[in-house]
Every structure is written in structure tokens, then in C-alpha cells.
Amino acid sequence: MAGRLKAPTGRYGGKSAAQRQAERRGRFLAAALQLFGDTPGYRGTTVAALSETAGLSTRQFYEEFRTLEDVLAALHLQVNDWAEQAVVDALADGGRLPLAERVAALFRAYAANVTSDPRRIRITFVEIIGVSPRLEEQRLARRAHWVDLICAEAQAAVARGEAAPRDYRLAATAFIGSVNGLLHDWSAGWVDASLDEVVDELVRQLLGILRPPGWRPPGAQDS
């Protein structure tokens, strides 16, 4: 199909065309979370099945999306946005906490959001893999965004004298890989630990990156 069908315009049922479009899109994404994130998964879902689950028609689907890949792309971004907002909120609430407590709050917020629904983990770490070069580029771009966030927070900690001054990009990239791998393996039942234990391990890893052996905060006194 060359492009989306033209959506109706004007008000209907007290809602504007934009409101109706946002509502339809939300219903398709909710249906995609259900089908892509559980059974039958992205590769086993058809436009007809997605539309039926959303309680909408296939014509309405093509008014919002061109392909099912477009839906997966939008859902992947939405799930990441939810997690990022949880982290941003945690940083805002815990901005004055000591570094160790701030890092713990950040990862507890992230882990709680991502693992609150197993389907989110599947969308983020499973269904998005190997679909197309376009989605692989999007996945890596979102990973790079998380790396940027870690680097920014690390440099803020450096400025406060809480962390060792260094270029954190390589370490942050490796750390994000650890986060993704450990949470995926935990959700799949391959890690015999509680979520709190998983988060505690990630916190220890990040604190070890920020405060390597031998480094001391400026002005610290030898014991």
C-alpha cells in the first residue's frame, strides 16, 4: 500500500478529528501490546487480528498506519518513553540525595516500570530484534539515548565531586548492555534472584564505574 488512507475530518460525537485519531491510535497500540507482547507475537499477528483486538476496522488501521512494522516501531518508542519518564521523575524527586541513593532510586524506577508488565520487556528486548534494518536502527538509537542519559548524570556527579572525572561513554554503553541483558534474562526466568537483587547488582556495577578503586572524592581525608 502506497500510503495511509485519508482519515475523516470534522467533529463527531463531541470529539474533534484529532481526538478521534489519537483515541484510535491508542487502541491499536494497546492491542499491539497485547498481541505483540504475548501470544502470538509480532510475527504471528495480522492486520485483521490486530484490528479485531482493537475493536476497529482494517480501514481504520490503514488510516493510522501503513504496516504492522509501523505499529511495532511506535509501540517500541512508547514503551521506552514510559520507562524514560519514570527515570526522569525519579531523578527530579531524588536530585538532592547522595549519589548511591540517587542511583538506586533511578534504577528502581526504571526496573519497576519496565517489569510492571512482562509484555513491555518482550517488546523492548525480543520482538524488536531482527525485524528490519529500520527497526534495528531505531533500537540502537534508543540505546544510544539511554547511554546519553547515563553520561549526562555521570558528568553531573563529577561536577558535584561525587564521581571520578573521565569519559564515560564506553563504560555507559557497556553498562546499558548489562542492564538490557540482565533484565531480559531475569524476566525469562534464567536468573535465580528477586528484582530487588537484580537492581542492587546493577547499582553496584554503576557505582563501581563512577567510583573506581583508588579514587577518593575531593577533600576526603585518609583514615
ROSEKOL-828660 format. One line per 3 residues: number of its first residue (from 1); for each residue x, y, z of N, C-alpha, C. Coordinates in steps of 0.001 Angstrom, whole numbers, plus 500000, padded with zeros to 6 digits. Example, Ala and Ser with C-alpha at 12.3 -4.5 7.8 and 13.67 -1.06 7.14 Angstrom:
! ROSEKOL-828660
1 = 513190,494310,507800,512300,495500,507800,513200,496700,507800 ~ 512850,497750,507080,513670,498940,507140,512900,500030,507870
END
This chain:
! ROSEKOL-828660
1 = 500856,498813,500000,500000,500000,500000,500890,501235,500000 ~ 500574,502185,499115,501442,503346,498929,501453,504250,500147 ~ 500347,504360,500834,500288,505253,501984,499028,505017,502770
4 = 498873,505756,503842,497685,505604,504674,496471,506151,503972 ~ 495309,505579,504285,494059,506145,503806,493806,507461,504520 ~ 493067,508330,503874,492759,509624,504469,491719,509460,505562
7 = 492051,509966,506756,491128,509867,507892,490040,510911,507777 ~ 488837,510614,508312,487755,511598,508294,488131,512856,509071 ~ 487579,513971,508666,487813,515236,509362,486500,515727,509959
10 = 486576,516784,510785,485383,517350,511390,485060,516722,512721 ~ 484077,517258,513421,483699,516777,514752,482623,515709,514623 ~ 482684,514738,515531,481695,513671,515568,481614,513175,517000
13 = 480398,513076,517529,480232,512594,518890,480885,513488,519925 ~ 481006,514787,519620,481601,515725,520549,483115,515714,520558 ~ 483749,514926,519677,485210,514856,519615,485699,515369,518267
16 = 486834,516051,518308,487431,516530,517058,488067,515370,516319 ~ 488426,515596,515043,489090,514557,514258,490408,514158,514907 ~ 491129,515138,515436,492411,514838,516081,492207,513981,517324
19 = 491173,514261,518096,490896,513470,519298,490521,512038,518931 ~ 489694,511894,517904,489302,510554,517457,490505,509778,516930 ~ 491369,510481,516203,492555,509825,515664,493477,509359,516785
22 = 493684,510206,517809,494535,509831,518939,493935,508641,519690 ~ 492619,508623,519820,491958,507524,520505,492119,506226,519719 ~ 491933,506288,518393,492104,505100,517564,493541,504585,517643
25 = 494485,505508,517543,495890,505114,517589,496211,504442,518931 ~ 495681,505004,520015,495900,504408,521326,495324,503000,521423 ~ 494175,502783,520815,493547,501461,520844,494362,500453,520034
28 = 494900,500895,518894,495753,500000,518107,497035,499653,518860 ~ 497620,500633,519542,498852,500368,520286,498588,499465,521488 ~ 497449,499651,522143,497095,498772,523258,496886,497337,522774
31 = 496260,497206,521625,496067,495872,521038,497403,495267,520641 ~ 498306,496093,520124,499628,495604,519736,500417,495145,520951 ~ 500306,495877,522053,500984,495450,523279,500482,494076,523700
34 = 499188,493856,523553,498598,492573,523921,499067,491455,523003 ~ 499041,491689,521693,499344,490627,520732,500836,490471,520477 ~ 501540,491586,520279,502983,491507,520033,503734,491084,521296
37 = 503253,491569,522456,503957,491325,523703,503608,490004,524355 ~ 502646,489289,523794,502245,488000,524362,502082,487027,523202 ~ 500975,486363,523128,500699,485445,522034,499741,486104,521044
40 = 500055,486068,519735,501054,485228,519050,502396,485898,518797 ~ 502620,487137,519283,503843,487853,518984,503708,488640,517686 ~ 504678,489508,517444,504622,490379,516269,504536,489570,514978
43 = 505378,488576,514830,505457,487837,513575,504243,486965,513332 ~ 503461,486698,514358,502268,485884,514180,500978,486680,514120 ~ 501076,488007,514126,499894,488871,514144,499601,489393,512741
46 = 498341,489447,512399,497905,490022,511131,497198,491350,511373 ~ 497071,492143,510315,496337,493403,510419,494908,493134,510873 ~ 494298,492086,510338,492917,491765,510702,492805,491422,512190
49 = 493747,490629,512699,493706,490246,514110,493931,491453,515014 ~ 494876,492307,514637,495136,493498,515440,493914,494404,515462 ~ 493288,494593,514305,492108,495456,514214,490962,494894,515040
52 = 490780,493582,514979,489709,492947,515758,489950,493132,517251 ~ 491202,492938,517697,491523,493100,519110,491316,494538,519564 ~ 491611,495487,518671,491419,496905,518988,489950,497314,518910
55 = 489100,496451,518345,487687,496795,518171,487483,497819,517075 ~ 488371,497798,516083,488315,498744,514976,488395,497982,513666 ~ 488231,498685,512563,488243,498049,511249,489626,498116,510620
58 = 489851,497270,509621,491127,497335,508902,491250,498654,508143 ~ 490148,499213,507716,490211,500525,507077,490745,501566,508064 ~ 490261,501516,509297,490758,502453,510306,492241,502206,510599
61 = 492666,500935,510510,494100,500663,510682,494902,501426,509637 ~ 494500,501326,508385,495264,501961,507309,495102,503486,507282 ~ 494181,504001,508052,494123,505448,508257,495208,505911,509233
64 = 495697,504994,510082,496684,505343,511096,498088,504853,510767 ~ 498208,503692,510131,499500,503068,509881,499565,502527,508458 ~ 500777,502362,507975,500960,501732,506672,501114,500219,506808
67 = 501870,499788,507818,502170,498366,508006,502186,498028,509488 ~ 502220,496731,509793,502364,496290,511180,503731,496693,511742 ~ 504731,496789,510871,506044,497240,511340,505968,498656,511887
70 = 505135,499505,511261,504946,500861,511783,504364,500825,513193 ~ 503472,499875,513439,502860,499750,514762,503913,499312,515783 ~ 504726,498323,515405,505776,497855,516316,506762,498979,516615
73 = 507109,499757,515596,508030,500881,515797,507449,501878,516787 ~ 506180,502216,516626,505528,503176,517519,505422,502617,518933 ~ 505126,501328,519049,504978,500709,520371,506326,500637,521087
76 = 507370,500314,520371,508711,500269,520944,509104,501625,521512 ~ 508820,502684,520780,509120,504032,521268,508265,504378,522482 ~ 506998,503966,522454,506111,504268,523572,506584,503593,524848
79 = 506955,502329,524772,507429,501599,525947,508695,502248,526504 ~ 509606,502651,525619,510818,503339,526054,510497,504695,526678 ~ 509536,505392,526105,509148,506695,526656,508576,506556,528060
82 = 507780,505517,528283,507238,505281,529629,508372,505079,530630 ~ 509356,504262,530247,510479,503989,531152,511310,505245,531383 ~ 511535,506004,530325,512325,507224,530473,511627,508229,531384
85 = 510316,508344,531261,509591,509277,532115,509685,508863,533579 ~ 509653,507552,533830,509805,507065,535202,511171,507446,535760 ~ 512209,507347,534922,513557,507709,535359,513665,509213,535590
88 = 513129,510004,534667,513172,511463,534812,512463,511894,536088 ~ 511316,511292,536367,510579,511616,537591,511392,511239,538832 ~ 512065,510083,538784,512875,509657,539921,514046,510596,540140
91 = 514649,511057,539056,515763,511995,539180,515298,513324,539758 ~ 514111,513760,539346,513579,515017,539862,513285,514907,541358 ~ 512737,513778,541760,512396,513584,543181,513636,513370,544045
94 = 514671,512741,543466,515833,512387,544270,517071,513187,543950 ~ 516891,514365,543367,518034,515160,542927,518991,515551,544028 ~ 518515,515652,545264,519369,516072,546375,519889,514895,547208
97 = 519562,513688,546813,520028,512532,547557,521516,512296,547305 ~ 522209,511639,548225,523590,511222,547968,523646,510304,546744 ~ 524813,510212,546125,524944,509500,544852,524410,508079,544913
100 = 524800,507304,545897,524378,505907,545962,522856,505795,546046 ~ 522231,506651,546834,520770,506615,546964,520101,507090,545681 ~ 520705,508073,545012,520145,508594,543770,520193,507540,542668
103 = 521327,506850,542560,521466,505788,541554,520470,504664,541828 ~ 520312,504302,543096,519357,503247,543449,517935,503653,543084 ~ 517570,504898,543358,516220,505378,543032,515987,505356,541529
106 = 517006,505734,540774,516896,505759,539308,516607,504358,538771 ~ 517393,503380,539213,517219,502044,538651,516008,501325,539204 ~ 515617,501641,540411,514379,501051,540909,513184,501570,540097
109 = 513225,502843,539741,512150,503417,538937,512124,502784,537553 ~ 513303,502647,536937,513370,502041,535601,512892,500592,535627 ~ 513433,499819,536556,513090,498402,536614,511619,498193,536942
112 = 511095,498999,537857,509683,498867,538224,508785,499146,537024 ~ 509156,500136,536207,508349,500470,535050,508418,499385,533988 ~ 509635,498976,533644,509807,498005,532562,509227,496647,532932
115 = 509393,496236,534185,508944,494907,534584,507512,494890,535109 ~ 506863,496050,535158,505477,496084,535635,504551,495296,534720 ~ 504966,495099,533482,504179,494347,532504,505170,493532,531671
118 = 505164,492195,531778,506110,491368,531018,506074,491639,529515 ~ 504949,492125,529026,504845,492401,527594,505769,493551,527192 ~ 506010,494476,528101,506919,495586,527788,508336,495073,527588
121 = 508736,494123,528425,510069,493542,528288,510189,492832,526947 ~ 509156,492095,526568,509214,491366,525299,509302,492321,524119 ~ 508562,493418,524162,508633,494399,523076,510035,495001,523005
124 = 510584,495356,524150,511868,496051,524207,513040,495159,523851 ~ 513034,493900,524304,514215,493061,524201,514082,491870,523262 ~ 512869,491562,522790,512677,490360,521972,512066,490677,520612
127 = 510857,491219,520607,510125,491370,519352,510783,492349,518384 ~ 511508,493319,518906,512112,494338,518055,513340,493816,517315 ~ 513910,492701,517785,515170,492188,517249,514960,491513,515885
130 = 515794,491895,514916,515837,491191,513636,514672,491425,512703 ~ 513847,492428,512964,512681,492668,512109,513086,493298,510781 ~ 513883,494355,510853,514296,495064,509642,515446,495995,509987
133 = 516222,496421,508980,517273,497411,509243,516727,498689,509875 ~ 515533,499084,509472,514928,500300,510023,514694,500181,511521 ~ 514140,499057,511953,513876,498901,513382,515146,498642,514167
136 = 516145,498027,513529,517424,497864,514217,518072,499229,514447 ~ 517944,500114,513474,518458,501475,513650,517723,502188,514771 ~ 516415,502010,514852,515646,502636,515919,516048,502069,517277
139 = 516221,500751,517348,516605,500125,518619,517953,500660,519102 ~ 518902,500754,518196,520221,501248,518573,520181,502733,518922 ~ 519317,503476,518242,519175,504902,518562,518618,505087,519964
142 = 517648,504260,520334,517103,504356,521689,518135,503932,522726 ~ 518937,502924,522398,520007,502531,523312,520995,503683,523485 ~ 521340,504341,522368,522261,505483,522436,521675,506598,523291
145 = 520353,506754,523241,519691,507772,524057,519869,507459,525545 ~ 519744,506188,525918,519958,505795,527309,521415,506011,527716 ~ 522329,505740,526787,523748,505992,527066,523970,507480,527334
148 = 523348,508319,526508,523470,509769,526707,522963,510176,528086 ~ 521858,509584,528512,521294,509928,529816,522262,509536,530939 ~ 522842,508336,530848,523802,507898,531862,525011,508820,531876
151 = 525517,509175,530690,526690,510060,530609,526386,511428,531216 ~ 525207,511954,530952,524840,513263,531494,524778,513217,533010 ~ 524187,512174,533564,524103,512058,535013,525480,511821,535630
154 = 526333,511076,534924,527686,510851,535420,528471,512155,535472 ~ 528360,512958,534425,529077,514231,534401,528535,515191,535460 ~ 527236,515122,535733,526673,515938,536806,527245,515506,538151
157 = 527426,514199,538322,528024,513699,539559,529482,514133,539665 ~ 530194,514150,538535,531578,514634,538530,531622,516092,538981 ~ 530714,516890,538438,530687,518315,538781,530414,518537,540266
160 = 529695,517614,540902,529414,517731,542334,530515,517105,543182 ~ 531547,516562,542535,532624,515918,543272,532275,514535,543779 ~ 531230,513917,543189,530774,512607,543664,531347,511456,542851
163 = 531921,511748,541674,532384,510692,540773,533706,511092,540143 ~ 534436,510099,539694,535750,510339,539090,535606,511000,537723 ~ 536387,512017,537431,536325,512647,536109,536916,511730,535040
166 = 536137,511469,533977,536583,510616,532876,535565,510713,531756 ~ 535907,510143,530599,534954,509995,529512,534141,508728,529803 ~ 532844,508889,530028,532012,507767,530461,531296,507030,529330
169 = 531482,507453,528073,530641,506902,527009,530839,505391,526831 ~ 532077,504927,526784,532307,503495,526595,531753,502696,527774 ~ 532015,503173,528983,531529,502469,530176,530003,502472,530228
172 = 529395,503596,529842,527930,503676,529851,527326,502729,528825 ~ 527962,502606,527664,527474,501691,526633,527523,500252,527127 ~ 528648,499886,527763,528766,498533,528317,527737,498309,529421
175 = 527505,499334,530231,526567,499198,531347,525134,499015,530844 ~ 524739,499771,529826,523388,499619,529283,523202,498211,528718 ~ 524248,497666,528102,524169,496278,527652,523922,495318,528802
178 = 524564,495575,529935,524346,494755,531133,522917,494875,531639 ~ 522405,496097,531652,521022,496320,532101,520053,495534,531230 ~ 520187,495683,529915,519264,495013,528997,519359,493495,529138
181 = 520590,492985,529181,520762,491543,529254,520261,490954,530559 ~ 520572,491606,531668,520182,491067,532969,518669,491122,533165 ~ 518038,492214,532767,516582,492298,532923,515867,491317,532000
184 = 516382,491146,530786,515778,490160,529885,515894,488762,530469 ~ 517105,488398,530940,517313,487056,531474,516502,486835,532749 ~ 516384,487884,533577,515569,487768,534791,514111,487523,534429
187 = 513605,488289,533458,512187,488147,533081,511902,486788,532450 ~ 512929,486196,531801,512760,484880,531174,512928,483734,532166 ~ 513239,484065,533427,513395,483041,534444,514758,482387,534464
190 = 515730,482988,533801,517076,482408,533730,517981,482889,534868 ~ 517502,483851,535647,518288,484389,536754,517540,484115,538050 ~ 518161,483360,538937,517522,482993,540206,517777,484099,541226
193 = 516984,485156,541121,517133,486306,542016,515843,487098,541993 ~ 515619,487876,543042,514467,488777,543063,514788,490022,542244 ~ 513772,490776,541904,514004,492012,541169,514853,492975,541993
196 = 514624,493021,543307,515439,493881,544166,516909,493490,544100 ~ 517182,492193,544066,518570,491736,543973,519189,492102,542635 ~ 518402,492009,541576,518883,492400,540247,519221,493887,540228
199 = 518322,494704,540756,518555,496151,540787,519772,496477,541652 ~ 519894,495818,542801,521047,496061,543673,522353,495757,542944 ~ 522371,494704,542161,523584,494357,541410,523906,495424,540367
202 = 522885,495917,539679,523106,496971,538689,523601,498260,539354 ~ 523058,498556,540504,523502,499744,541244,524970,499606,541628 ~ 525358,498429,542118,526759,498211,542477,527668,498377,541260
205 = 527218,497871,540111,528017,497999,538895,528217,499464,538517 ~ 527147,500237,538553,527258,501636,538148,528094,502440,539143 ~ 527913,502171,540426,528730,502875,541421,530204,502521,541261
208 = 530483,501272,540870,531857,500882,540618,532459,501599,539423 ~ 531626,501922,538433,532077,502690,537274,532341,504143,537672 ~ 531421,504694,538460,531533,506100,538849,532637,506336,539873
211 = 532874,505332,540710,533867,505471,541784,534818,504280,541736 ~ 535745,504274,540786,536651,503127,540639,537570,502990,541836 ~ 538148,501789,542045,539071,501573,543170,540224,502578,543142
214 = 540514,503135,544293,541602,504100,544395,541171,505550,544274 ~ 539970,505779,543730,539507,507173,543609,538877,507625,544916 ~ 539133,508857,545299,538538,509435,546504,537941,510789,546154
217 = 536799,511120,546742,536191,512441,546493,537162,513561,546880 ~ 537126,514678,546169,537989,515809,546523,537784,516207,547986 ~ 538889,516403,548695,538801,516834,550096,538625,515723,551086
220 = 538495,514442,550568,538345,513323,551505,539618,513136,552301 ~ 539481,512844,553576,540615,512638,554450,540974,511163,554524 ~ 542273,510880,554513,542712,509491,554696,542414,509056,556128
223 = 542018,507826,556267,541719,507324,557607,542977,506806,558290
END
